[in-house]
Amino acid sequence: MPRDAEAWLAERGIEREPIRVSPRPAQPDPGTARAGAAPGGDGDAPRTEVSRREAQQLAEAASAEAERRTAEVAATRPPAEASLGDDVAVGLAFVRRSTANAPQSVGRLRRKLAERDTPAAAIDLIIERAHAERLVDDLAMATALVEERRAKGHAPTRLRKDLVGRGFDRDTIDQVLAPVEAEDQEAAAFAVARSKADRLTGVDGETAYRRTVGHVARRGYPEGLARKVARMAVDVSRDPQRSAGH
């Protein structure tokens, strides 16, 4: 302001309001401004923000696709050979222990292995290996059991029940019982009754009869047949001259 104007204002008691000049903002470096402009800048920031979101979305989509492909591969991949081999080895060791002291049927071993949560594919291989090692032989085992129980006087019906309970399959049971079931069942029952009655000659006849009936019936013969052959056996054991017709 001219000097005379300042004097004029001073003479009249008017204070002059100072002039305020805003400082000029510093000019940013061109490279820095372009790489990371502050919000509200020249328009580069919105484009940078959109680019970051797009990159994040692409990364998430790629990750999801990779997980999907991994799941598909896992679903179609066959069981690991090492895992199946381990199951077979453990199961075969169990079969060896189970058959060490007494023979076991294939059916019973299969049930035991299943109860131990052994996979079905492993059970088939275990039984196959057990056959190869001669740890199981259903036909030989069933034949031996029938001969042993037959010597004790067991009837075919009881023999069949025992074999089923031990886990033998129907074909094996039919095969080993065919000769026994073809026999004369009354003659076989009488032989059992006669053996018992001959050991009861020291008691009265009726007591011997009742005990003989019970003995024959427990071997699996029908009660009616047991009573019939018991009466004949007791009579013959006390009077060998009497003919029982057998």
C-alpha positions in Angstrom: 0.0 0.0 0.0 1.4 3.5 -0.8 2.9 5.4 2.1 0.4 8.3 2.0 -2.5 5.8 2.2 -1.0 4.3 5.3 -0.6 7.8 6.9 -4.1 8.7 6.0 -5.4 5.6 7.7 -3.3 6.2 10.7 -4.4 9.8 11.2 -8.0 8.6 11.3 -7.3 5.7 13.8 -8.1 3.0 11.3 -6.0 -0.2 11.7 -5.0 -1.8 8.5 -5.9 -5.5 8.4 -2.8 -7.5 7.4 -2.8 -9.2 4.2 -2.7 -13.1 4.6 -1.0 -15.1 1.9 -1.4 -18.9 1.9 1.8 -20.8 1.5 2.1 -22.5 -1.8 1.9 -26.3 -1.5 5.0 -28.2 -2.2 5.1 -29.9 -5.6 5.2 -33.8 -5.2 7.8 -35.8 -7.0 6.1 -37.0 -10.3 7.2 -40.6 -9.8 6.0 -40.7 -6.2 2.6 -39.2 -7.0 2.0 -41.7 -9.8 2.9 -44.7 -7.6 0.7 -43.9 -4.6 -1.4 -40.8 -4.9 -3.3 -39.8 -1.8 -7.2 -40.1 -1.7 -8.8 -37.2 -3.5 -5.9 -36.8 -5.9 -5.8 -36.7 -9.6 -7.8 -39.9 -10.3 -5.0 -42.5 -10.2 -6.1 -43.7 -6.7 -9.5 -45.1 -7.7 -7.8 -47.1 -10.5 -5.2 -48.5 -8.1 -7.8 -49.5 -5.6 -9.9 -51.4 -8.2 -6.8 -53.2 -9.4 -6.1 -54.5 -5.9 -9.6 -55.8 -5.4 -9.5 -57.5 -8.8 -6.1 -59.1 -7.9 -7.5 -60.4 -4.5 -10.6 -61.8 -6.2 -8.4 -63.6 -8.8 -6.3 -65.1 -6.1 -9.3 -66.3 -4.1 -10.8 -67.9 -7.3 -7.5 -69.6 -8.1 -7.2 -71.0 -4.5 -10.8 -72.3 -4.7 -10.2 -74.0 -8.0 -7.0 -75.7 -6.6 -8.9 -77.0 -3.6 -11.6 -78.4 -5.8 -9.1 -80.2 -8.1 -7.3 -81.6 -5.0 -10.6 -83.0 -3.6 -11.5 -84.6 -7.0 -8.1 -86.3 -7.2 -8.4 -87.6 -3.6 -11.9 -88.9 -4.2 -10.8 -91.0 -7.3 -7.4 -92.1 -5.9 -7.3 -95.9 -5.0 -6.4 -97.0 -1.5 -2.8 -96.7 -0.8 -1.0 -100.0 -1.4 1.0 -99.6 1.8 -2.2 -99.2 3.9 -3.8 -102.4 2.4 -0.6 -104.2 2.9 -0.5 -103.2 6.6 -4.1 -104.4 7.1 -3.2 -107.8 5.6 -0.1 -108.2 7.6 -1.9 -107.4 10.9 -4.9 -109.6 10.0 -2.7 -112.5 9.0 -0.8 -112.3 12.3 -4.1 -112.4 14.1 -5.1 -115.6 12.1 -1.8 -117.3 13.0 -2.4 -116.6 16.7 -6.1 -117.7 16.5 -5.3 -121.0 14.9 -2.1 -121.8 16.9 -4.0 -123.8 19.6 -7.2 -124.8 17.8 -8.3 -124.9 14.2 -10.8 -122.2 13.0 -13.2 -122.2 10.2 -13.0 -119.6 7.5 -16.4 -118.3 8.4 -15.5 -117.7 12.0 -12.2 -116.1 11.1 -14.0 -113.7 8.7 -16.4 -112.7 11.5 -13.5 -112.1 13.9 -11.6 -110.0 11.4 -14.7 -107.9 10.6 -15.2 -107.3 14.3 -11.7 -105.9 14.4 -12.7 -103.4 11.6 -10.6 -105.1 9.0 -11.5 -103.8 5.5 -13.3 -106.3 3.3 -10.7 -106.2 0.6 -8.0 -107.0 3.2 -10.1 -109.9 4.7 -10.2 -111.6 1.3 -6.4 -111.4 0.9 -5.9 -112.6 4.5 -8.0 -115.7 3.9 -6.2 -116.3 0.7 -2.8 -116.1 2.4 -4.1 -118.3 5.3 -5.1 -121.0 2.8 -1.6 -120.8 1.2 0.0 -121.2 4.6 -2.4 -124.1 5.4 -3.7 -122.2 8.4 -7.3 -123.1 7.4 -8.9 -126.1 5.7 -12.6 -126.2 6.2 -13.2 -129.6 4.7 -10.5 -131.3 6.7 -11.5 -129.6 9.9 -15.2 -130.4 9.5 -14.5 -134.0 8.6 -12.3 -134.4 11.7 -15.0 -132.8 13.9 -17.7 -135.1 12.6 -15.6 -138.2 13.2 -14.8 -137.1 16.7 -18.4 -136.3 17.6 -19.7 -139.3 15.8 -17.6 -141.5 18.1 -19.4 -139.9 21.0 -22.7 -140.9 19.6 -23.9 -137.5 18.3 -26.8 -137.6 15.9 -26.7 -135.9 12.5 -29.0 -133.1 13.6 -26.7 -132.2 16.5 -23.7 -132.5 14.3 -25.2 -130.0 11.8 -26.0 -127.6 14.5 -22.5 -127.7 15.8 -20.9 -127.2 12.4 -23.2 -124.2 11.7 -22.2 -122.7 15.0 -18.5 -123.0 14.1 -19.0 -121.0 11.0 -18.7 -123.7 8.3 -20.6 -123.0 5.0 -23.5 -125.1 3.9 -21.7 -126.8 1.1 -19.0 -128.1 3.4 -21.5 -129.2 6.0 -23.6 -131.1 3.5 -20.5 -132.8 2.1 -19.2 -134.1 5.4 -22.6 -135.1 6.8 -23.8 -137.0 3.7 -22.4 -140.4 4.8 -23.7 -140.0 8.4 -27.2 -139.0 7.3 -27.3 -142.0 5.0 -26.9 -144.4 7.9 -29.8 -146.2 9.7 -30.6 -143.7 12.4 -32.5 -146.2 14.7 -29.5 -148.6 14.6 -27.1 -145.8 15.4 -29.3 -144.6 18.3 -29.6 -148.1 19.6 -25.8 -148.4 19.6 -25.6 -145.3 21.8 -28.3 -146.5 24.1 -26.7 -150.0 24.5 -23.4 -148.5 25.4 -25.0 -146.4 28.2 -27.3 -149.2 29.4 -24.4 -151.6 29.8 -22.8 -149.2 32.3 -26.0 -149.1 34.4 -26.5 -152.7 35.3 -25.9 -151.8 39.0 -29.1 -149.8 39.3 -32.7 -150.9 38.9 -34.3 -151.2 35.5 -36.4 -148.0 35.6 -33.5 -145.9 36.7 -31.3 -147.3 34.0 -34.1 -146.6 31.5 -34.5 -143.0 32.4 -30.8 -142.3 32.4 -30.4 -144.0 29.0 -33.3 -142.0 27.5 -31.7 -138.8 28.6 -28.3 -139.8 27.3 -29.6 -140.7 23.9 -31.7 -137.5 23.6 -28.8 -135.3 24.5 -26.9 -136.7 21.6 -29.5 -135.1 19.3 -31.9 -138.0 18.6 -35.7 -137.4 18.8 -37.2 -138.2 22.2 -39.6 -140.8 20.8 -36.7 -142.7 19.2 -34.6 -142.3 22.4 -37.3 -143.9 24.5 -37.7 -146.8 22.1 -34.1 -147.7 21.8 -33.5 -147.1 25.6 -36.1 -149.6 26.5 -34.6 -152.2 24.2 -31.1 -151.5 25.3 -31.8 -151.8 29.0 -33.7 -155.1 28.4 -30.8 -156.5 26.4 -28.1 -155.4 28.8 -29.9 -157.3 31.6 -30.7 -160.3 29.5 -28.2 -160.8 26.7 -30.2 -163.8 25.5 -33.1 -161.5 24.5 -33.0 -160.2 21.0 -33.4 -156.5 20.4 -33.6 -156.9 16.7 -30.3 -155.1 16.2 
